[in-house]
Every structure is written in C-alpha cells, then in structure tokens.
Amino acid sequence: MKLGFQQDDLDSFPGQSLDGSFRESRSGFLQNGLDSSPGHSLSGSFQNSKSGASSHRASSLSTSSTFIHTSKRVFKAIKDYARKLVDVNLFTRSLEGWILDNLHVDTANGEQSFRSPFMIDELRALDFALEGVLFQQLFRMPCSPYASDDLKEDKYLALEDFLYAIADGLWHTFWHKNKPLPYFVSCPRFPGSKFYTVEKAISRGRLGGLCGAALISKTSGNLQVNWDEVVEFALFRPDIMIGNELTFSSTTICEALFYGIHILLSRSLSKYGAVTSDSVFLLVLDSKFGGVVKLMGDLAKLELNLRNPYEAVVEWIKCHAEVSVSPLDRIWNKLGNANWGDLGTLQLLLATYQSLVQWNGPPRKSIASLASDHSLHLQKRRMEYRLIENEDALVPFQQANHQYREIIELDENDNPFSEKQSSRLKLKQGDILILEDQQQGQKSFQIQESLAIGNCCSYSAVALEYPAGLLTLYVGAHPSRLEPSWEDMSLWYQVQRQTKVLNILKQRGISCKYLPEIIASGRILHSGPCKKQSPIGCCDHPCCGTPILVTFPIGEPLSSIVTQDGPFSSEEAIRCCRDCLAALRSAKMASIQHGDICPENIIHVVNAKGASNTLYIPVSWGRAVLEDRDSPAINLQFSSAHALQHGKLCPSSDAESLAYLLYVVCGGTMEQQDSIESALQWRQRCWAKRLIQQQLGEVSALLKAFADYVDSLCGTPYPVDYDIWLKRLNRAVDGSADRGKLIEEPLRIKDVAESSGTSGGGNSF
C-alpha cells in the first residue's frame, strides 16, 4: 500500500497543539510504544544493509532515503505518520517564523541566510551547453489583469506543457536522442489525493483544487500514480512574491517545503528505490515569475512523534536539513512564452536536469562537454558565414554583390561548409572499406554499426578474411581538412596518434590483455582511378588518404553502462580498478601514460576469448604522453589536479583520474565544472573532506584504501607502486595473492592478426 494514495481525497488530520518546546518529544518511538529504547530515530532501524550488495550491479541506494522494512509495526508507523502530514496551513504556521528569520536580509552584505542551490557559473555553463537546443513550447502562459476560470484552465495547460517541454528537451539533449521520454506530467490537489491530467481535472470540476504539476516516472508501470514516483514537483500559486519585491514570500517557501518533505517521506517508503539522493528540487512559479527551492537532508535523523508529526518535521528541517532558495526571476515575457535563455528559466532547467540525474544517473553527454563547444560554435560561425564586425554586432555580408553591406540570407547550397561537404566520412552498415597498409598490403573490412561517441568517429566492423570477430574501426579526418576544424584534429589524435602509441607498445614487446591490440592501420583505398603523385600523397577524391585504425577488442564504454544499469557493485568496481591499473602498469613499462582516463575511454568487454570473466580495457590512447613536451587531454571532471594546473602529467596523474572514475561508477555525484579554477576547487574540497574515500568506502574497504593512497601521491614526483596494488586487487578478484606474470599473453584474434598484420612503425607526426 502506498501511503494511502488509493483513496481519492483524504481528510486533513485534526490540528494538533503546537504549544511548548519542539524538543519535548525527543524520545522517538518510546512515546508511541513502538520500541523499548529511548531516543530511537529512523537511523536505528531502517538504514540500508551493506551485506549482499555486491553480487550484481543494482542501483546504489542512499541509506537515508531507502530503508529495509524489517518491522511491519515500524513501517506502519512511518506510513501513518506520512499520511497524517497533510495540513499545509498547520505546517506553515509551525515553520513560518523560522523561515522569516532566515529570509531577513543582512544589511552588511545584502545576503539572506538561504543560499541559492546553483552557482552563477553552473547556470552559465548550462546556457552554453543548450546553445542551439530547441525547446518546443506549445501553450503560452496567459497574461491578463482579469481572473476567470477559463484563464486558469489556460494557465494550467501552459504549466503542464512547460514542464513537459523542459524534461523532453533535456532528456533528448543529454541522455538519449531517439529514446522516448520516460516521464509524464500529472497534477495533484494535495498530498494524499489522486493525480490528474489537466484535461481530466477540468472535466471533473477539480481544477480549482490543483496545487501544481509533477514530473512522474514511468518505471513502476502502475496505472495509479503515487508520490514516490514524483521526479520533480512544480508548485503553482497565483502570487509567490512579497509585494513588489523579487523575493519569495515565507508562505510560498513553507508550502514548497511541505511538498518536499512529503516526497522524501514517500520515497523512503517506496519499494522501487529508484532515487539515489536525499534531496528534492521544487519549482515554484506563478504566471510571471519563478524560482527553485531545494530540500536536502538525512531522513534517518527524523524522530517520529505520531501525536504531532508537524513538530518533528519542523524540528528536522531546523536541525538536520539544508534549505536552498534561488533568486526570483521572470519566467514568462509579456507575450506569454517562456524566456528560454534567461536566468529564471535556466534555474528551472538546471533543477530539472539535476532531478533527472537523480533518477537516471549521469547523462551520456555532460553539461561541461557541451558547454566546451561554445567557443567552437562562435569560431565556426565566423568562418562559415564570413562574419565581420559592424560596431557591436556581427553581420554576414557579401562584399562583391552588396556594396552597402546589407544583411542577406545565405543560400544553403552556396555554403561551402554545408553538411554535404562535411570533412567527416559517414559510413553506413554494410559498407566495405579497403585499407591500404604500406607494409601488409590491402585489407577489407565491413561496417556493422556506428559507435560514435563525442568527437570520436568509430564503428564496429569485421575483417572479410575472418568475419566472426568484431573489431573497432576508427576513421580519421582527411589530411586536407585538419587545419580549420578542432573536431577533425580530435580525429587525428584518435587515429594517427593512437596508431603510433599502440605500435610503440607492440615494438617494445609489451602485450597485455588489458590493452587494446592493433589489428591494422593505413589509409582508405577508394574505388576508381587515383591521381595521387606519390605513395604517401592523395588525390582530389574525398576519401583518398583518409587514415584508418582497426583495433581489438570491442566493448561498451562505462559511461553508457552506468547510465543504463546504475552504479557498479563492489565486485565489478574492484575488477575495473584492477584491470585499469594492469593496463597502466604495462604502458608505464614503455614510459607511456594514458592522459585521458574517463568513463568514455574505458570499455567493458564481455566474454572475451571465451573467458568467464569480463574485462575493462582503457582505449583512446591518442592523447597518451610519450615525452615531456606532450600535452594530455584536459577534462574538467576527470583530469588530475596537476594536469589542470600545469598542462602536464605527474607520475600519479592516471591513478588520480582512475580514482575519480571509480567514484563516479560507484554512485558518487560529480559537480559539473565550467572552468579550471572551479574544477581545482572541487578536487581540493573532495580530498579535504574525504568525500571520495567515503563514497568508495561504502562499496569496498580496498577501494577506499586505494583512494587514500592516491590522495597521498597527488601532485608529487613519486611513482605509483602498481605491483603491490595489483597483488591486493588480484587477491580480491580471483582469491589468490599472485596469479603469475602481470604481463600476460595478448588478447587477440589470432587469425585476424595474422591475416591483417600491423603497421610496424605507425604514422609519424
């Protein structure tokens, strides 16, 4: 039973007396005869068990938001407690005084006690990331000085569509471009009531009682919507301000917190356990303005008082919860449609983004990665449309035909940078590529599927000589188109540079099943006559000279696995750490550092060569560091602090990046960064507060110890002792202290390697 939500409307619990101190009922369950121990809080009975959690990759559940219901009596007590907390007016009267005290503005610095849930840099990064993203808004918020029932219907229709448009746009931008949105919008009247669509509420005459709109998850499959399935709640009130001041009124904040605590309580009683956070974001809007209220806290510290639940909740909010209140800003313009690029709407967008992260895990594309393309967008616009500076504006023009530099509309067919002339070679399933290797001759590969991730243009393919084994095929950029495109330069690193690194490993006899194996490398041999003047030249054919790299094995990146299946179990996290360290150790024997350890560059290989255990293999060695003058990739989320500060790697940089990767795949939340300064501050804060060690300690004591070891090495000139950690990790994974040689026979498809061969010296710079 879901908190009694099967009933249509529940009567409010009779008002209890709030006289006296809130601290008089600290004896918890003892007053209600539910437990014999005094001062018993939720943390005594309901914290999530750590045992038996490592056998599979289940969703990592927070101990304060998900409980094991070992006692039916206690579960019923919590359920009754949540059911009785339905009187928003009584809740407001008990909390409003504290809200008013914290809303008081300090005249010295002009700040209020409630901090905003978002930094201005976060909002700016989101604005850059959403550059060019279209949010369809069908209904406008009606703006009229005259109130009417018809106008209220239009407002709720606009609110419903607005919330859906936000979620739909974010989902298809960051998570899945083609998959349908796993959420829908529904509207409650109050906690305990049924959820309605706006049309259904209008038809039943219950529109006047609606309090807002909720974004609901479809994961449960139940026809009856319950509050534990609420991803995000949007409170909609006629007026949310204090007079004419751009500040939330105290009653508005109290009402938002009322729904927030109800959502957290419902999630704690949920049997689905889909949320991995102790926080809830609440959008607060009227027909003109909007903002965000965030409630976060450990419900295990909430002491039950069934005689008066309002006292206990208010006491918990005061003592154990964190309340964040964003600035109030305009959401709708005078025409009624949303101002998508403005601060007010960006706050709502970021709150919704964070709510989706709670339910779905990290997105396939991060805010930082999309925001990093902002300068590239500006550069490409200047190049593609030949922009000139005209006072404060940039306008496209054609000097020859328009002597007065008037603005014209460019014909797409005349645009030399149109999609038809894109520098990337687009391949389809079934296409056959003939690779010309100067040492091994011609080899043929058939494309199976696109594996494009970020700026990496890669495919799964099979060698026609040995079609049973899947390979990874990287397609580079045409040599004539490298200079004007940063995207094509990244392809250059993926193919030419990676070919050189893998060939160095091969030439030095370093073979390890945790490293990718080069199968073939060379350039595309196109059909028809070729007019190139030399063996290393190219003709004017769009494919001629395009570099190709074929490697083995093929797998799924960790970023996709975590998004689809949730955080890793203890066993898989330890195996991932062991495999990556083994690969880094082998590369270190050739004085090579990876330089770009991140979830996108670690693949999960299933049943490789018939092995019973799966493997985690670092790929994308194009940014590997071979000598001091080499620059590693700069990743604001996963690069080491030394790499961010100095643009170079220290001996422990890859191990430090691996610690961040383990933190993320084990359920840790990594803040989106938009500058090197903020990224360094995040690292300093995490290591100082031991947040990474705490998160990994929830999964494995061994991983926590590894994080402590990395912390002691960060930024120092001391090398990583790979051998001792591989021995410990091997013992944890395989049950043995020493599995023999750490450098193992290469993981390869023998027939393919023998038939295809490998470039001996690779491609030079």
Secondary structure, 3 states (H helix, E strand, C coil): CCCCCCCCCCCCCCCCCCCCCHHHHCCEHHHHCCCCCCCECHHHCCCCCCCCCCCCCCCCCCCCCCCCCCCHHHHHHHHHHHHHCCCHHHHHHHHHHHHHHHHCCCCCCCCCCCECCCCHHHHHHHHHHCCCCCCCCCCCCCCCCCCCHHHHHHHHHHHHHHHHHHHHHHHHHHHCCCCCCCEEEEEECCCCCCEECHHHHHHCCCHHHCCEEEEEECCCCCCCCCHHHEEEEEEECCCCEECCEEEECHHHHHHHHHHHHHHHHHHHCCCCCCCCCCEEEEEEECCCEEEEEEEEECHHHCCCCCCCHHHHHHHHHHHCEEEEECCCEECECCCCCECCCCHHHHHHHHHHHHHHHHHHCCCCCCHHHHHCCHHHHHHHHHHHHCEEEECCEEEECCCCCCCCCCCCCCCHHHCCCCHHHCCCCCCCCCCEEEEEECCCEEEEEEEEEECCECCECEEEEEECCEEEEEEEEEECCCHHHCCCCHHHHHHHHHHHHHHHHHHHHHHCCCCCCCCCEEEEEEEECCCCCCCCCCCCCCCCCCCCCCEEEEEECCCEEHHHHHHHHCCCCHHHHHHHHHHHHHHHHHHHCCCCECCCCCHHHEEEECCHHHCCCCEEEECCHHHCECCCCCCCCCCCCCCCHHHHHHCCCCCCHHHHHHHHHHHHHCCCCCCCCCCHHHHHHHHHHHHHCCHHHHHHHHHCHHHHHHHHHHHHHCCCCCCCCHHHHHHHHHHHHHCCCCCCCCCCCCCCCHHHHHHHCCCCCCCCC
